[in-house]
Amino acid sequence: MNVLFKLSSGLNMETKLRTFSLSALVVLLLCNDVVTEAQRRDPTTGRTGGFTLWGDLKVKREGVTDDKPLTFDLLLSNRSGGLIDRQRVGDRSRYRFTNLSDGEYEIAVEYEGVEVARTRVLLAAQTKSDYQQDIELRWRGAPAATAEVAKAIRAEDLYERSPANKALFEKGRVAFDRKEYDQAVTSFVQLTSTDQQDFQAWSELGTAYLAQGKPADAEKAYAKSLAVHPKFFLALLNLGRLRLQQKNADGAIAALSEAVEVRPDSPEANYHLGEAYLQMKKGSKAVGFLYEALKLDPIRMADAHLLLAALYNGAGLKDKAVTEYEEFLKKKPNYSDKKKLEQYISQNKKP
C-alpha cells in the first residue's frame, strides 16, 4: 500500500496539534476535562496509582468517500520513554489507562505502524482524580500531487506481508493489547524468523520486550529493525529513548541524531537529543535542540524550559534560568512544583 507521510510545522497544542499527511490527512485535536473517581488497583497491571487516564476517540471524515473502518494504536509511555501500556482503538471507541501515578506521560497515536501524533499529559499530584482527554482525528482526502512530489513524501515505513504473516502480525499486536506479552513476543519472534526483512515486526518485538522488562532484548530488536530499514523513524526514536533510560548517552545521541536527520521537524526527536547531550554534559550542543523542540511545539515540549533553566543555573546564569522558569510556568501554570519555581524566580530575578 502506498501511503503519503509528511509532517507540517508545529502548532500550539492549546488549540491544535501538528498536521500529518497519510493516505488522508489526520489532525489531532484534544479536549481536556477532569472527572473524579475512587483510587483502585488493577489486578492485570498491578499498578496502584490514583489516576485513570481515559477518553473517546472520534474520526471525522471530510470529503472522503471511503468508509472503511479505521483503527489506531495508542501507546502510553512515561517521561523517560518507557512503555507503560498500549491499546488498540477504533472510531468512536473509548481508551482507558488505569492506576497511574502522578507525573507526566505521553500518548503516541499510530496508524498502520506509523506514528501520526503524540501528546503529553500531566497528572497533577494534588487532585488524585481521573483525567479525560478526548482525541478527535479529522480524516480528509489526500491533496493532489505530482508523481515527483508524491515520490518525495511517500513513506517507506509500511511493509507488505503475506496473508499468513499479516495474520501473525495482528495476533502479536492483539496479544500485546491484552497484556499477554509472552504471547506477543512469541508471535513476533515467529514472524521475524519467517521474514527477517519485516522491520515493523522487529520494532514491535522490541516494544514487547520492553513491556516484559527486557531492555537488552528490546535494544537488539530495535537494532534489527534498523539494520533492515536504517531510516525507520519510530525505531530510531524508541531506541534513543531506551538508551537514555539506560544512561547510554553516546548510544542515544547516535540514534536520536539519525532520527532528527530523518524528521528534523519532530519535536520529540529534538527534545530527547538535547536531553542526551545534557547527559553527556555537553550543554552547548543541547541548547540548540531544546530550543528547536520548543519552536516546533511550545506547549508539549515545555519541559525543555526546565532543562534549559537547570543548565543555566549550573553555569551561574541565573537571570537566564529565571526567564526559562517564567516561560515554563506560562505554559504549565498548574505545575505541581510551581511554588519552588516561583521562589527561585523571586530570589534571583533582577530588579
Summary of the structure (lengths in Angstrom):
residues: 351
radius of gyration: 20.5
end to end distance: 61.3
largest distance: 70.0
contacts: 1130
relative contact order: 0.11
helix: 44%
strand: 25%
